[in-house]
């Protein structure tokens, strides 16, 4: 979906279908079960849920372009975060509690974005244009914040002495949540106001250059965004049943649920990032990709922490030794890739191979 031109039919059909599917399942009592009929229900659910996520992102982009920066970035980020928190909280607090889901999702987002998506964008652009350029100053800002976020949320919990195991105490979790919110807010200010030129290449334009939606389209997008978010939240519980059944059917480890949630959330922005790379707009690809990973940690971890505190649930954040090695290698590789301002197909292939190692190690630890 694009935020430009007439509103596509799918932008209002899928949100309506999401609400209707939830209402129909409540009235009829139909739910997901591991049976032929249940598989049909699961297929319909997944199509509608993915379509609704795309619709929500589309409407958020329409609103973002109309209200301008920095509020536009906040609208888009908050919309994606609401979807992510709804899915994570629902699965974490389901019949089979998954206290590691937030950690698994955040780690999966970092690996998918910094290896799979970045690698695919660089490879796609390199095959077409040999080399592509981007702003090193902007990439350094992304990486500096990402390194801090990843360290204090995924590695530091393993080293604290107040509580045993890979968890923070309530005081520590509260402090880390506040720190991540503050750092993410300063990052947004840097990106959208103070040093906006770090994130735009010459001739690349900016969000403010895009055609604005009319007042009628804006109001319609606001209403449909709310309906889309409502639809995703309502279907989150049923989605968790499908994920649990699918993981059990293929014998997948607990981390599988985190990967599925991450893929669902990242899919719309990932397609936009790949398309930008194929148009020789690698800077836009980097903004979309690395921006998604920062939003995931900077807003999702504090939101899930509040939910865990309110419901008196344990939130496991620390990675194990194997995952810590993969994270460290990913961050080091990203620093080298984004340190020159130019990319080629070798950089892309290396990142994609690291992503392949991540996926393989999930199923064959």
Order of alpha helices (4+ residues) and beta strands (2+ residues): alpha-alpha-alpha-alpha-alpha-beta-alpha-alpha-alpha-alpha-alpha-alpha-alpha-beta-alpha
